Amino acid sequence: MIPEEKKHKKTESRKKWKVSIRFGRMQMVLAAFMALFAVVYLNQRNITYEARERMIGLLDQEEEETTAETEAEGVTTLLLGEEGDASSQSGCEQMEAILSQMRVGYELCMEQDFQVEDLEKYDKVVLSVTHLDLLGERLLDLMDWAREGGNVMLLYPPESGGLLQMVADDFGIAMLGDEMARVEGLHFKEAFMPGGGLRDFLITDPYDSSLAVRLTEDCRVYLESSGEYAVPIIWRREIGEGTVVVDNLGFLEKTYRGIHCAAYTLLGDTCVYPVINGAAFYIDDFPSPVPGGEGKYISRDFGMDVSTFYTQVWWKDTQNLAEKYGIRYTGMVIEQYSDQVERPYERNHDVTRYQYFGNMLLDGGGEIGLHGYNHMPLCLKNFDYQGQFDSYKRWNSYEDMKAGLTELIDFCGEIFPKEKVQTYVPPSNILSEEGRAMLSEDFPEIKSIASVYLPGDMAYEQEFGVAEDGIVETPRVIAGYIMDDYTRMAALCEMNLHFVSSHFQHPDDVLDEDRGAAMGWEKMHENLSDYVDWLYTAAPNIRNLTGTEMAGAVQRYDRLRVEREESPGHLNLKLDGLVDEAYLLVRINTGTPGKVSGGSLTKQAEGLYLLKAEKPEIDIEIK
């Protein structure tokens, strides 16, 4: 054989050998992939859950009955307003809500009807009056009443007229500026609110909202503006036998209720009010059909499709956060994403991923709730979306709307036969009057509705409480992964008013630029992780609850009434409506707590304690 032929055969042999090696390696990789796929598939099929008893059970209809008004034992506070003034009206509306939810007995009186001799009926007076000059000599008499043991609070900065100048010293104001000050952020000089001392809080849309003042040296400043030139925001001063508190913030919106509540608690020696004590985390549209295809920012950052990202990245990170902090998610099920609003409704039989995600959620102590057969809010033909939700269809009839929710309940019962579905979240937080009535009249298994706490376009806005029809209103307070300044402020304030955190997220937030997708999942997850770390650092004693457990906690809070009595060295509480246990926040402005009977105290902030009440009569020693 000539050398060229030998060389040619040798080359061909090497090529075949290389191809054989490459093919063998491909077979090994393929075999490994198939083995991994088989393991994942078997894991998905074998993930199971056991039905768990709720940490907080729901009360039955007889137990949960409560009065429509959240009245307390006796009227102790006078809320003084000004007829026809917009700021006064806003202040009165917000303060009425705050005092009602604190179970503080109060009376609302307009300044023209206020008589000085009526002061003997009250312990505290809250001034929601813009033009103090309208009070005339009655304001001077009010300050004399404070010196004799009364307690007076300015709810917001009044106009700096002549009468304010006359009583400025009583309020601890040594110098009053000619112009209002712009407050762009809040800095806690004292950590008197849970979570406040951990960071400064920026204000969304700041304006010239606060009095520019220099205070007398005997004032105790709790909160001031952030920045180089601090403006006092909340301060307290003892005046004779009484106290005055000035709330110099000037933002009279629902978002800021917790700050005004905290200012009110500084009046007098002590303040006690019921709270819910719960942290709930909802995942809307979960489980649900997983979007197919690619996501712009998922492809950019992870090089994988949406379905793979949900399983391998999003859900893994979401679970890890839960395991770290003991979070127990409530997943709100969507059966399919059709726009069908007329019977009959087709059952979704592709349930493998429902079982995989849902069983893992339940195995972690979570809960399944109802979101919708599809993502169409419970609205009939007469509902006006005002051009804002063009993709939403209205249900053809009441019976079609009812049948859609019935199908969803049956679907959940088929996939999760051991689970009771008792919580409903309206799609896009929109719920018509007809839809709300339908939930109460036709679906007795639905015990709570979790929409939103803060106002929004067409949103079903809620307060924490039990509605007249027995459905528990458990609003979510914050949402998403952006966690902007407004969100953080709302979270801080609800921590201090109701001792609550309630957050919801969507898996598809990572696909929506308006919800932060462009920043990438890693930054989105970092934002939420930062919030959760703040939450459990600020309130390590807060209870991790599911949606139904939050409803049970709200029932107990809603029915609780408090009778407060102070005696030398003691604070005595009598609780009406106590079922098993309840929680209250206790502010002690003078002294420190000693022995407690009937419950236990845990410090939450400077001068503020969480009381776990176990008996209807509680005595707290004040040293």
TORVOSE-631827 format. One line per field, with one value per residue (C-alpha): residue in one letter; chain; y, z negated, x negated. Coordinates in steps of 0.02 Angstrom, whole numbers. Layout:
N
residu	(A_...)
chaine	(A_...)
c2	(Y_...)
c3	(Z_...)
c1	(X_...)
//
This chain:
623
residu	(M_I_P_E_E_K_K_H_K_K_T_E_S_R_K_K_W_K_V_S_I_R_F_G_R_M_Q_M_V_L_A_A_F_M_A_L_F_A_V_V_Y_L_N_Q_R_N_I_T_Y_E_A_R_E_R_M_I_G_L_L_D_Q_E_E_E_E_T_T_A_E_T_E_A_E_G_V_T_T_L_L_L_G_E_E_G_D_A_S_S_Q_S_G_C_E_Q_M_E_A_I_L_S_Q_M_R_V_G_Y_E_L_C_M_E_Q_D_F_Q_V_E_D_L_E_K_Y_D_K_V_V_L_S_V_T_H_L_D_L_L_G_E_R_L_L_D_L_M_D_W_A_R_E_G_G_N_V_M_L_L_Y_P_P_E_S_G_G_L_L_Q_M_V_A_D_D_F_G_I_A_M_L_G_D_E_M_A_R_V_E_G_L_H_F_K_E_A_F_M_P_G_G_G_L_R_D_F_L_I_T_D_P_Y_D_S_S_L_A_V_R_L_T_E_D_C_R_V_Y_L_E_S_S_G_E_Y_A_V_P_I_I_W_R_R_E_I_G_E_G_T_V_V_V_D_N_L_G_F_L_E_K_T_Y_R_G_I_H_C_A_A_Y_T_L_L_G_D_T_C_V_Y_P_V_I_N_G_A_A_F_Y_I_D_D_F_P_S_P_V_P_G_G_E_G_K_Y_I_S_R_D_F_G_M_D_V_S_T_F_Y_T_Q_V_W_W_K_D_T_Q_N_L_A_E_K_Y_G_I_R_Y_T_G_M_V_I_E_Q_Y_S_D_Q_V_E_R_P_Y_E_R_N_H_D_V_T_R_Y_Q_Y_F_G_N_M_L_L_D_G_G_G_E_I_G_L_H_G_Y_N_H_M_P_L_C_L_K_N_F_D_Y_Q_G_Q_F_D_S_Y_K_R_W_N_S_Y_E_D_M_K_A_G_L_T_E_L_I_D_F_C_G_E_I_F_P_K_E_K_V_Q_T_Y_V_P_P_S_N_I_L_S_E_E_G_R_A_M_L_S_E_D_F_P_E_I_K_S_I_A_S_V_Y_L_P_G_D_M_A_Y_E_Q_E_F_G_V_A_E_D_G_I_V_E_T_P_R_V_I_A_G_Y_I_M_D_D_Y_T_R_M_A_A_L_C_E_M_N_L_H_F_V_S_S_H_F_Q_H_P_D_D_V_L_D_E_D_R_G_A_A_M_G_W_E_K_M_H_E_N_L_S_D_Y_V_D_W_L_Y_T_A_A_P_N_I_R_N_L_T_G_T_E_M_A_G_A_V_Q_R_Y_D_R_L_R_V_E_R_E_E_S_P_G_H_L_N_L_K_L_D_G_L_V_D_E_A_Y_L_L_V_R_I_N_T_G_T_P_G_K_V_S_G_G_S_L_T_K_Q_A_E_G_L_Y_L_L_K_A_E_K_P_E_I_D_I_E_I_K)
chaine	(A_A_A_A_A_A_A_A_A_A_A_A_A_A_A_A_A_A_A_A_A_A_A_A_A_A_A_A_A_A_A_A_A_A_A_A_A_A_A_A_A_A_A_A_A_A_A_A_A_A_A_A_A_A_A_A_A_A_A_A_A_A_A_A_A_A_A_A_A_A_A_A_A_A_A_A_A_A_A_A_A_A_A_A_A_A_A_A_A_A_A_A_A_A_A_A_A_A_A_A_A_A_A_A_A_A_A_A_A_A_A_A_A_A_A_A_A_A_A_A_A_A_A_A_A_A_A_A_A_A_A_A_A_A_A_A_A_A_A_A_A_A_A_A_A_A_A_A_A_A_A_A_A_A_A_A_A_A_A_A_A_A_A_A_A_A_A_A_A_A_A_A_A_A_A_A_A_A_A_A_A_A_A_A_A_A_A_A_A_A_A_A_A_A_A_A_A_A_A_A_A_A_A_A_A_A_A_A_A_A_A_A_A_A_A_A_A_A_A_A_A_A_A_A_A_A_A_A_A_A_A_A_A_A_A_A_A_A_A_A_A_A_A_A_A_A_A_A_A_A_A_A_A_A_A_A_A_A_A_A_A_A_A_A_A_A_A_A_A_A_A_A_A_A_A_A_A_A_A_A_A_A_A_A_A_A_A_A_A_A_A_A_A_A_A_A_A_A_A_A_A_A_A_A_A_A_A_A_A_A_A_A_A_A_A_A_A_A_A_A_A_A_A_A_A_A_A_A_A_A_A_A_A_A_A_A_A_A_A_A_A_A_A_A_A_A_A_A_A_A_A_A_A_A_A_A_A_A_A_A_A_A_A_A_A_A_A_A_A_A_A_A_A_A_A_A_A_A_A_A_A_A_A_A_A_A_A_A_A_A_A_A_A_A_A_A_A_A_A_A_A_A_A_A_A_A_A_A_A_A_A_A_A_A_A_A_A_A_A_A_A_A_A_A_A_A_A_A_A_A_A_A_A_A_A_A_A_A_A_A_A_A_A_A_A_A_A_A_A_A_A_A_A_A_A_A_A_A_A_A_A_A_A_A_A_A_A_A_A_A_A_A_A_A_A_A_A_A_A_A_A_A_A_A_A_A_A_A_A_A_A_A_A_A_A_A_A_A_A_A_A_A_A_A_A_A_A_A_A_A_A_A_A_A_A_A_A_A_A_A_A_A_A_A_A_A_A_A_A_A_A_A_A_A_A_A_A_A_A_A_A_A_A_A_A_A_A_A_A_A_A_A_A_A_A_A_A_A_A_A_A_A_A_A_A_A_A_A_A_A_A_A_A_A_A_A_A_A_A_A_A_A_A_A_A_A_A_A_A_A_A_A_A_A_A_A_A_A_A_A_A_A_A_A_A_A_A_A_A_A_A_A_A_A_A_A_A_A_A_A_A_A_A)
c2	(0_168_294_412_273_228_410_427_272_331_499_418_306_456_546_396_382_566_552_397_489_642_534_438_599_663_502_522_703_653_509_623_751_618_552_727_754_591_640_810_733_602_734_838_690_635_803_787_886_849_953_1063_1140_1328_1418_1537_1464_1560_1603_1542_1662_1679_1711_1839_1949_2126_2299_2403_2541_2504_2586_2582_2593_2776_2933_2999_3105_3262_3283_3467_3517_3672_3685_3712_3692_3559_3519_3506_3391_3277_3278_3234_3093_3014_3039_2966_2810_2802_2822_2697_2567_2602_2572_2746_2824_2997_3135_3249_3431_3582_3735_3843_3716_3694_3748_3756_3681_3521_3484_3400_3250_3215_3164_3216_3345_3329_3493_3472_3659_3763_3936_3933_4116_4052_3979_4147_4143_3962_3912_3997_3907_3743_3767_3806_3642_3553_3629_3556_3380_3377_3324_3423_3373_3476_3352_3455_3625_3766_3935_4041_4179_4289_4164_4030_4157_4183_3998_3952_3933_3812_3703_3716_3835_3961_4035_4021_4050_4156_4020_3836_3708_3574_3401_3276_3136_3078_3038_2960_3046_2911_2738_2758_2671_2491_2497_2683_2681_2565_2690_2860_2867_2978_3066_3051_3219_3332_3509_3653_3557_3595_3739_3802_3810_3814_3726_3758_3647_3550_3475_3292_3272_3099_3130_3262_3293_3213_3319_3453_3571_3465_3522_3450_3341_3259_3322_3311_3433_3420_3572_3581_3418_3381_3357_3432_3343_3426_3325_3440_3325_3397_3242_3196_3039_2859_2810_2911_2854_2758_2914_3012_2861_2857_3044_3019_2882_3010_3101_3065_2933_2778_2724_2551_2491_2322_2265_2119_2057_1968_1960_1884_1861_1827_1767_1816_1712_1564_1424_1467_1424_1471_1591_1511_1581_1705_1853_2000_2025_1842_1801_1946_1895_1706_1643_1534_1533_1592_1420_1362_1525_1508_1335_1349_1530_1624_1487_1432_1609_1634_1473_1515_1680_1589_1461_1596_1697_1572_1649_1545_1600_1608_1564_1634_1516_1562_1415_1487_1651_1649_1794_1679_1759_1644_1466_1325_1337_1214_1125_1146_969_1019_1014_945_1115_1161_1007_1036_1218_1203_1050_1128_1286_1185_1074_1233_1277_1390_1401_1401_1540_1595_1725_1682_1558_1682_1857_1944_2041_2003_2142_2138_2234_2391_2413_2558_2525_2707_2657_2593_2405_2383_2200_2153_2084_2100_1942_1914_1882_1854_1667_1663_1756_1636_1484_1543_1552_1385_1306_1375_1306_1135_1142_1179_1041_917_963_999_888_913_1103_1222_1373_1516_1675_1773_1905_2007_2011_2180_2217_2264_2203_2268_2285_2138_2034_2077_2029_1866_1814_1837_1763_1617_1562_1531_1443_1611_1686_1831_1953_2018_2167_2327_2447_2603_2692_2662_2674_2573_2469_2382_2479_2400_2429_2287_2219_2108_2165_2160_2003_1913_1916_1968_2113_2080_2209_2192_2348_2341_2249_2200_2209_2392_2438_2626_2762_2768_2580_2585_2728_2633_2479_2579_2659_2498_2417_2550_2561_2378_2290_2213_2177_2118_2103_2028_1987_1907_1784_1885_2044_1992_2016_2188_2345_2444_2323_2331_2197_2306_2309_2119_1982_1990_2172_2140_1996_2101_2238_2117_2031_2200_2237_2067_2088_2259_2185_2045_2154_2286_2160_1994_1946_1969_1811_1732_1700_1633_1724_1627_1643_1831_1829_1739_1868_2011_1932_1931_2109_2170_2109_2168_2315_2390_2474_2565_2622_2701_2703_2747_2622_2518_2508_2397_2333_2246_2162_2129_2007_1907_1732_1645_1771_1948_2074_2257_2390_2477_2646_2695_2876_2892_2750_2573_2412_2289_2133_2086_1976_1907_1922_1959_2109_2114_2275_2333_2509_2646_2653_2535_2356_2215_2141_1963_1956_1787_1839_1970_2066_2122_2221_2302_2371_2539_2574)
c3	(0_47_-92_-33_-47_-224_-273_-201_-294_-455_-438_-403_-554_-666_-600_-638_-810_-848_-785_-892_-1046_-1014_-986_-1144_-1242_-1171_-1223_-1399_-1410_-1340_-1461_-1607_-1551_-1535_-1708_-1780_-1691_-1761_-1937_-1921_-1846_-1983_-2116_-2043_-2050_-2223_-2314_-2434_-2578_-2736_-2791_-2937_-3074_-3061_-3186_-3215_-3185_-3116_-3238_-3198_-3159_-3339_-3407_-3276_-3291_-3335_-3338_-3181_-3276_-3362_-3524_-3679_-3862_-3894_-3796_-3840_-3691_-3611_-3426_-3387_-3205_-3100_-2991_-2805_-2810_-2695_-2803_-2958_-2869_-2812_-2985_-3068_-2944_-2973_-3161_-3177_-3087_-3197_-3361_-3309_-3265_-3427_-3521_-3598_-3642_-3565_-3518_-3367_-3394_-3280_-3354_-3353_-3467_-3585_-3765_-3892_-4030_-3925_-3953_-4119_-4021_-3932_-3964_-3794_-3660_-3480_-3383_-3198_-3177_-3046_-3110_-3297_-3309_-3290_-3465_-3544_-3734_-3733_-3673_-3824_-3936_-3849_-3890_-4071_-4073_-4010_-4150_-4274_-4207_-4034_-3872_-3709_-3536_-3379_-3240_-3101_-3082_-3100_-3020_-3118_-3171_-3324_-3442_-3400_-3443_-3613_-3658_-3567_-3729_-3796_-3645_-3671_-3525_-3563_-3388_-3246_-3066_-2941_-2808_-2807_-2790_-2656_-2731_-2610_-2732_-2911_-3037_-3205_-3347_-3459_-3400_-3472_-3324_-3276_-3121_-3130_-3204_-3071_-2927_-2868_-2767_-2615_-2578_-2407_-2331_-2472_-2491_-2616_-2748_-2920_-3038_-3041_-3227_-3360_-3519_-3703_-3788_-3889_-3732_-3692_-3504_-3437_-3249_-3139_-2955_-2876_-2793_-2848_-2929_-3036_-3067_-3223_-3169_-3327_-3501_-3676_-3820_-3997_-4046_-4230_-4272_-4091_-3922_-3748_-3589_-3420_-3259_-3135_-2985_-2887_-2779_-2814_-2709_-2749_-2716_-2864_-2995_-3092_-3123_-3187_-3294_-3369_-3407_-3496_-3607_-3678_-3768_-3954_-4053_-3959_-3804_-3760_-3602_-3519_-3368_-3247_-3255_-3091_-2935_-2779_-2607_-2458_-2285_-2159_-2001_-2084_-2046_-1871_-1691_-1665_-1520_-1376_-1269_-1312_-1430_-1376_-1540_-1588_-1425_-1453_-1629_-1634_-1454_-1485_-1443_-1563_-1615_-1661_-1753_-1858_-1916_-1933_-1989_-2044_-2146_-2221_-2281_-2342_-2443_-2516_-2579_-2662_-2744_-2812_-2896_-2924_-2792_-2746_-2577_-2523_-2338_-2242_-2103_-1924_-1825_-1653_-1563_-1441_-1420_-1428_-1524_-1472_-1521_-1500_-1564_-1509_-1646_-1639_-1642_-1629_-1817_-1838_-1877_-1988_-2092_-2094_-2150_-2254_-2350_-2389_-2450_-2560_-2623_-2683_-2790_-2661_-2597_-2435_-2400_-2258_-2127_-1978_-1845_-1734_-1771_-1738_-1893_-1958_-1860_-1755_-1598_-1694_-1769_-1700_-1683_-1631_-1487_-1601_-1579_-1396_-1396_-1530_-1481_-1588_-1636_-1530_-1678_-1865_-1837_-1719_-1848_-1984_-1875_-1841_-2026_-2057_-1924_-2007_-2178_-2101_-2010_-2172_-2263_-2130_-2139_-2326_-2404_-2583_-2571_-2620_-2506_-2611_-2553_-2396_-2309_-2171_-2005_-1992_-2160_-2070_-2141_-2092_-2212_-2128_-2141_-2325_-2360_-2265_-2374_-2530_-2469_-2360_-2427_-2615_-2605_-2569_-2739_-2694_-2554_-2536_-2420_-2459_-2606_-2513_-2385_-2199_-2033_-2048_-2187_-2316_-2463_-2635_-2820_-2936_-3015_-2999_-2879_-2926_-2820_-2919_-2785_-2858_-2771_-2769_-2651_-2581_-2616_-2499_-2340_-2219_-2208_-2177_-2360_-2331_-2463_-2468_-2495_-2637_-2721_-2710_-2784_-2929_-2970_-2967_-3077_-3207_-3188_-3171_-3198_-3027_-2870_-2719_-2551_-2383_-2229_-2059_-1971_-1811_-1894_-1815_-1643_-1669_-1656_-1756_-1900_-1892_-1765_-1683_-1842_-1831_-1947_-2057_-2101_-2121_-2239_-2333_-2360_-2432_-2538_-2608_-2657_-2737_-2835_-2895_-2945_-3053_-3129_-3172_-3235_-3280_-3376_-3232_-3188_-3015_-2954_-2801_-2728_-2829_-2988_-2958_-2949_-3116_-3192_-3123_-3197_-3369_-3349_-3284_-3432_-3568_-3679_-3811_-3975_-4042_-4221_-4294_-4478_-4567_-4506_-4404_-4237_-4243_-4085_-4066_-3898_-3830_-3685_-3724_-3647_-3678_-3661_-3598_-3567_-3616_-3603_-3767_-3770_-3937_-3935_-4120_-4207_-4154_-4165_-4306_-4345_-4229_-4275_-4145_-4002_-3952_-3883_-3751_-3710_-3529_-3530_-3652_-3777_-3674_-3718_-3637_-3762_-3738_-3834_-3899_-4027_-4024_-4169_-4158_-4282_-4232_-4368_-4322_-4411)
c1	(0_-70_-102_36_169_108_116_293_358_278_364_534_513_477_631_742_665_700_878_903_836_945_1099_1061_1044_1208_1290_1221_1283_1452_1464_1419_1548_1682_1638_1650_1815_1880_1829_1912_2068_2079_2050_2190_2307_2252_2260_2404_2474_2569_2717_2664_2767_2773_2662_2808_2979_3126_3264_3438_3579_3639_3465_3416_3570_3521_3597_3586_3496_3331_3382_3275_3317_3353_3312_3139_3087_3159_3119_3140_3165_3197_3352_3320_3130_3058_2906_3013_3134_2992_2917_3082_3115_2946_2948_3123_3061_2906_3000_3134_3004_2910_3075_3065_3231_3243_3363_3348_3391_3375_3289_3447_3532_3386_3417_3275_3383_3398_3213_3249_3317_3153_2973_2906_2944_2884_2887_2926_2944_2855_2901_2872_2927_3105_3092_3052_3036_3095_2922_2843_2967_2923_2739_2784_2881_2724_2620_2743_2718_2797_2712_2717_2655_2636_2678_2598_2513_2641_2626_2502_2623_2618_2697_2569_2434_2518_2519_2357_2262_2392_2358_2171_2141_2004_1999_2124_2067_2162_2168_2212_2073_2060_2038_1961_1923_1942_1805_1843_1751_1826_1875_2050_2135_2092_1983_1956_1783_1713_1709_1768_1929_1950_2114_2194_2248_2185_2249_2238_2334_2260_2233_2054_2021_1887_1941_1915_1788_1918_1997_1965_1948_1989_1993_1913_1884_1732_1600_1478_1605_1719_1898_1982_2129_2195_2156_2226_2220_2280_2382_2428_2516_2558_2476_2480_2429_2402_2418_2332_2338_2484_2520_2701_2718_2759_2578_2517_2643_2511_2408_2559_2606_2430_2440_2607_2532_2409_2551_2562_2469_2528_2623_2690_2776_2815_2715_2724_2544_2518_2410_2488_2411_2524_2472_2605_2627_2542_2560_2619_2575_2392_2363_2272_2132_1997_1992_1885_1795_1793_1704_1586_1536_1559_1565_1717_1901_2037_2096_1921_1885_2043_1992_1804_1780_1937_2018_1853_1813_1991_1983_1812_1880_2024_1911_1795_1933_2072_2187_2340_2404_2585_2595_2743_2795_2839_2908_2872_2840_2985_3104_3255_3400_3542_3587_3540_3360_3229_3130_2941_2870_2687_2658_2482_2405_2554_2520_2333_2337_2495_2441_2273_2360_2477_2337_2251_2401_2481_2658_2756_2881_2996_2951_3060_3110_3021_2956_3122_3181_3356_3441_3598_3646_3691_3516_3413_3226_3203_3091_2954_2972_3013_2962_3089_3257_3412_3507_3661_3775_3779_3799_3649_3544_3600_3566_3388_3346_3434_3324_3167_3219_3252_3085_2991_3086_3032_2847_2836_2969_2907_2904_3045_3048_3114_3026_3068_2960_3045_2951_2864_2947_3108_3273_3445_3592_3676_3518_3497_3678_3657_3509_3614_3777_3722_3552_3558_3389_3306_3268_3154_3115_2937_2938_2840_2825_2772_2882_2855_2945_3106_3027_3134_3060_3075_3051_3002_3160_3313_3449_3633_3657_3520_3385_3218_3132_2944_2866_2690_2587_2437_2390_2254_2066_2031_2054_2051_2056_2246_2254_2130_2223_2387_2305_2231_2399_2500_2370_2411_2600_2650_2482_2508_2409_2507_2418_2461_2360_2387_2271_2291_2227_2061_2139_2216_2111_2238_2211_2021_1973_1840_1737_1720_1774_1619_1653_1840_1807_1679_1809_1935_1803_1751_1931_1955_1793_1854_2022_1955_1821_1951_2080_1998_2156_2277_2373_2354_2532_2620_2769_2899_2796_2787_2977_2984_2866_2972_3130_3051_2988_3155_3257_3137_3185_3071_3109_2955_2928_2771_2729_2567_2438_2561_2650_2804_2889_3056_3084_3256_3268_3110_3126_2960_2820_2802_2665_2651_2516_2477_2391_2314_2259_2224_2132_2093_2195_2173_2274_2417_2565_2684_2561_2382_2288_2152_2060_2083_2012_1963_2106_2215_2259_2358_2481_2539_2703_2757_2887_3025_2948_2768_2664_2500_2388_2312_2150)
//
